[in-house]
Amino acid sequence: MTRAFWLMAAALPLAAQPKLLINAKVDTRSAAAGLEREFRTLLTAQPQPAWIGYTVPAAGGSHLGCELVSPGGWYAPGVIHLEPPDHAVILFRVEANAVSRIRTLSPECEIDAGGDPVHWLADVQPAESVALLVTFVPQRDVRGDGAVKAIALHAGPAADAALERFVAPDQPESLRQRTVGWFGSARGRRGFEALKNLVASDPSEPVRERAISTLAVSKEPEAADLLISLARNDRNPRLRAQAVSALGRKSGPKMIAAIREVIEKDPDTQVKRRAVSALHALPDGEGIAPLIEVVKTTQNADVRRQAMSSLGQSRDPRALAFFEDVLKR
């Protein structure tokens, strides 16, 4: 989403309720005077439990969907989005004058409120929504609720800034790692730059590992090149191993060549073994032919045995033909 489009979307009154909000006692009010003030008023509204909800522009590529439903006892999926929705529904469950749960859904989902009151807020500004959600992150870090996810699925710079604060070195480690996972899947170019900086300089090895793993889902063209560079050159064998595993979640001749190079040249056997696993994980059987070549050419007995095992598990016709040829010799 371009900045111009985001600014236009943010300026629009976001009043529309979900299309399939059912079994709900709905009242609609405006948050134009300030989301925080209206929200805090509703925390004491009776009866409870209740829900408070609104919509905001969603980040491009957002992970928004619907749960499985069971019409007549048969399970069926909810709405399948071929293109991600441009808005997200944010829902807060209120019990005993406090928020007990935060959920983020597609506007296309059927939402059954179970007869509870639903306070629907119009005119919510995305930056105010992010600021409100931030207040629920520290106190709920241990339980891992949906506040971080809800922020990550907001479009706009306020969400980027909040997520970047969550990965600062002075934040709890669990919050940092949980946040890193959203940079690749939901935050586009700025998310890639954040991951690149974490990989280069973060003091926590687990956070660096998570950042490397997350690069596998980034759609930025430079993500693959960065992973290849890390797999070849990082001084830490654990991080080289993580990078080569991430390459196994992509595809194409460039990835295969990089993984093969690790098997041939990396000085650490465990990194080589991780590279064999990466070949095995490549989609659509892309790793079968390279695995056969590894068996034929590698001088490392452990790596050869693992490659043989991976071929056996694949049940690919090319692997079976290779084994038959070996047995005939």
C-alpha positions in Angstrom: 0.0 0.0 0.0 1.5 3.3 -1.0 1.8 6.2 1.5 -0.8 8.2 -0.5 -3.3 5.4 -0.5 -2.7 4.8 3.2 -3.3 8.4 4.1 -6.5 8.4 2.1 -7.7 5.2 3.8 -6.8 6.5 7.2 -8.8 9.7 6.6 -12.0 7.8 5.7 -14.6 7.1 8.4 -14.2 3.4 9.2 -17.7 2.6 10.3 -18.7 -0.5 8.4 -19.5 -3.5 10.6 -18.4 -7.0 9.5 -20.8 -8.2 6.8 -21.7 -11.3 8.8 -21.9 -10.2 12.4 -24.7 -12.3 13.9 -26.3 -13.1 17.2 -25.1 -9.8 18.6 -26.6 -6.8 20.5 -24.9 -4.0 18.6 -24.6 -0.4 19.4 -22.6 1.9 17.2 -20.8 5.1 18.4 -18.1 7.4 17.1 -14.5 7.5 18.2 -13.9 10.8 16.4 -13.2 12.6 19.7 -10.5 10.0 20.6 -10.4 6.3 20.6 -8.7 6.0 24.0 -11.5 8.0 25.8 -14.3 6.1 24.1 -12.7 2.8 24.7 -12.1 3.4 28.4 -15.7 4.4 28.8 -16.9 1.2 27.3 -14.7 -0.9 29.6 -17.2 -0.1 32.4 -20.3 -0.4 30.3 -22.8 -3.1 31.4 -23.7 -5.8 30.8 -20.6 -7.9 30.5 -19.0 -9.9 29.0 -19.1 -7.8 25.9 -17.0 -7.0 22.8 -15.6 -3.7 21.5 -14.8 -3.7 17.8 -13.7 -1.5 14.8 -11.9 -1.7 11.5 -8.6 -0.3 10.3 -6.7 -0.4 7.0 -4.7 -3.7 6.9 -1.1 -4.2 5.9 -0.5 -5.7 2.5 -0.2 -9.5 2.6 -1.8 -9.6 6.0 -2.6 -13.0 7.5 -6.3 -12.5 7.9 -8.8 -15.4 7.6 -11.7 -17.1 9.2 -11.9 -20.1 11.5 -13.4 -23.5 10.5 -17.2 -23.5 10.9 -19.4 -26.6 11.3 -22.7 -26.3 9.4 -24.8 -29.4 10.1 -21.8 -31.2 11.7 -19.6 -30.9 8.6 -16.5 -28.8 8.9 -15.8 -26.4 6.1 -13.3 -23.5 5.7 -14.2 -19.9 6.1 -13.6 -17.3 3.4 -10.5 -18.0 1.3 -8.9 -14.7 0.2 -7.1 -14.9 -3.2 -6.1 -11.3 -2.5 -5.6 -10.1 1.1 -8.4 -7.9 2.5 -7.6 -4.2 2.7 -9.2 -3.8 6.1 -9.0 -5.8 9.4 -11.5 -6.2 12.2 -10.1 -5.6 15.7 -12.1 -7.1 18.5 -11.6 -6.8 22.3 -13.4 -9.1 24.7 -14.3 -7.3 28.0 -14.9 -9.1 31.2 -14.9 -7.6 34.7 -14.1 -4.2 33.3 -10.9 -5.4 31.7 -9.8 -6.7 28.3 -9.4 -10.5 28.4 -8.7 -11.2 24.7 -7.8 -9.4 21.5 -8.7 -10.9 18.1 -7.9 -9.8 14.5 -10.1 -11.1 11.7 -11.1 -10.5 8.1 -14.2 -8.4 7.5 -15.5 -11.3 5.4 -15.7 -13.7 8.4 -19.0 -14.7 9.9 -18.7 -13.5 13.5 -21.1 -15.0 16.0 -21.2 -12.9 19.2 -23.1 -15.5 21.2 -25.7 -13.0 22.2 -23.2 -10.7 23.9 -23.2 -6.9 23.5 -21.0 -5.6 20.7 -19.9 -1.9 20.9 -19.0 -1.0 17.4 -16.8 2.1 17.0 -16.8 4.3 13.9 -14.2 6.9 12.9 -11.2 5.1 14.4 -7.9 6.4 13.3 -5.2 3.7 12.7 -2.5 5.5 14.7 -4.9 5.8 17.7 -5.6 2.1 17.4 -1.9 1.2 17.5 -1.4 3.4 20.5 -4.3 1.7 22.3 -3.0 -1.8 21.4 0.5 -1.0 22.7 -0.9 -0.5 26.2 -1.9 -4.2 26.2 1.4 -5.6 25.1 3.6 -5.4 28.2 1.0 -6.7 30.7 0.1 -9.7 28.5 3.6 -10.7 27.2 3.7 -13.9 29.3 0.4 -15.2 28.0 1.1 -14.0 24.4 -2.2 -12.5 23.5 -3.2 -11.0 20.2 -2.1 -7.4 20.7 1.2 -7.8 18.8 -0.5 -9.6 16.0 -3.2 -6.9 15.8 -0.5 -4.2 15.6 1.4 -6.1 12.9 -1.7 -6.3 10.7 -2.3 -2.5 10.7 -1.2 -0.6 7.7 0.9 2.5 8.2 4.0 3.8 9.9 2.6 3.8 13.4 2.5 0.0 13.4 6.1 -0.1 12.0 7.3 2.2 14.8 5.6 0.2 17.5 7.0 -3.1 16.3 10.5 -1.7 16.1 10.2 -0.6 19.7 9.1 -4.2 20.7 12.4 -5.6 19.3 14.7 -3.2 21.1 17.3 -5.0 23.2 15.7 -3.7 26.5 12.4 -5.5 25.8 11.6 -9.1 27.1 13.2 -11.8 25.0 9.9 -13.5 24.4 8.3 -10.3 23.1 11.2 -9.6 20.8 11.2 -13.0 19.2 7.4 -13.0 18.8 7.5 -9.6 17.1 10.4 -10.5 14.8 8.2 -13.2 13.2 5.8 -10.5 11.8 8.5 -8.4 10.0 8.8 -10.8 7.1 5.2 -11.7 6.5 3.4 -8.5 7.1 5.7 -5.4 7.0 7.0 -5.4 3.5 10.1 -3.3 2.7 10.4 -1.7 6.1 10.1 -5.2 7.7 13.0 -6.5 5.5 15.2 -3.6 6.6 14.4 -4.3 10.2 15.3 -7.9 9.8 18.5 -7.0 8.0 19.6 -4.7 10.9 18.7 -7.4 13.5 20.8 -10.0 11.7 23.7 -7.6 11.4 23.9 -6.3 14.9 21.5 -7.7 17.5 23.2 -8.8 20.7 20.9 -11.8 21.1 21.7 -15.0 19.1 18.1 -16.3 19.4 16.7 -13.1 18.0 19.2 -13.2 15.1 18.2 -16.8 14.5 14.6 -15.9 14.4 15.3 -12.9 12.1 17.1 -15.2 9.7 14.3 -17.7 9.7 11.8 -14.9 9.1 13.7 -13.8 6.0 12.4 -17.0 4.3 8.9 -15.5 4.1 9.9 -12.0 3.0 8.8 -11.1 -0.5 11.6 -8.5 -0.9 14.0 -9.6 -3.7 17.1 -9.0 -1.6 15.9 -11.5 1.1 17.2 -14.5 -0.9 20.6 -12.8 -1.5 21.0 -11.9 2.1 20.2 -15.5 3.1 22.8 -16.8 0.6 25.4 -14.5 2.0 24.7 -15.5 5.6 24.8 -19.2 4.7 28.2 -18.7 3.0 29.9 -16.2 5.3 28.5 -15.8 8.8 31.2 -16.7 11.4 28.6 -18.4 13.7 27.8 -22.0 12.5 24.4 -21.9 14.2 23.4 -18.9 12.1 24.8 -20.3 8.9 22.7 -23.4 9.6 19.6 -21.3 10.2 20.3 -19.4 6.9 20.6 -22.6 4.9 17.4 -23.9 6.4 15.6 -20.8 5.4 16.9 -21.2 1.8 15.1 -24.6 1.8 11.8 -22.7 2.2 12.4 -20.9 -1.1 13.0 -22.4 -4.5 14.9 -22.1 -7.8 18.3 -22.9 -9.2 20.0 -20.0 -7.3 18.9 -21.5 -3.9 19.9 -25.0 -5.0 23.3 -23.8 -6.0 23.8 -22.0 -2.7 22.8 -25.1 -0.7 25.1 -27.3 -2.7 27.9 -24.9 -2.1 27.4 -25.2 1.7 27.5 -29.0 1.5 30.7 -28.9 -0.5 32.6 -26.1 1.3 31.3 -25.4 4.9 33.8 -26.6 7.5 31.1 -27.7 10.0 29.4 -31.1 9.5 26.3 -30.0 11.3 25.8 -27.1 8.9 26.4 -29.5 6.0 23.7 -31.8 7.4 21.3 -28.9 7.7 21.9 -28.2 4.1 20.9 -31.7 3.2 17.7 -31.2 5.1 17.2 -28.0 3.2 17.4 -29.9 -0.1 14.9 -32.4 1.1 12.5 -29.6 2.1 12.6 -27.8 -1.3 9.1 -27.8 -2.9 7.9 -29.9 -5.8 10.8 -32.3 -5.6 13.4 -29.8 -6.6 15.9 -31.2 -4.2 15.9 -34.8 -5.5 18.4 -34.5 -8.3 20.8 -32.5 -6.1 20.5 -35.1 -3.3 21.5 -37.8 -5.7 24.5 -35.8 -6.7 25.4 -35.3 -3.1 25.4 -39.1 -2.6 27.6 -39.6 -5.6 30.1 -36.9 -4.8 30.4 -36.0 -1.1 33.4 -37.3 0.8 31.6 -36.8 4.2 30.1 -40.2 5.3 27.6 -38.6 7.7 26.3 -36.3 5.0 26.1 -39.1 2.5 24.1 -41.3 4.9 21.7 -38.4 5.5 21.3 -37.7 1.8 20.5 -41.4 1.2 18.0 -41.4 4.0 16.3 -38.3 2.6 16.0 -39.9 -0.8 14.5 -43.0 0.7 11.9 -40.9 2.6 11.0 -39.0 -0.5 9.6 -42.1 -2.4 10.3 -40.1 -5.6 10.6 -42.2 -8.8 14.0 -40.7 -9.5 15.3 -41.7 -6.1 13.9 -45.2 -6.5 15.5 -45.5 -9.9 18.8 -44.4 -8.4 18.7 -47.0 -5.7 17.8 -49.7 -8.2 20.8 -48.7 -10.3 23.1 -48.8 -7.2 21.9 -52.3 -6.3 22.5 -53.6 -9.9 26.2 -52.7 -9.7 
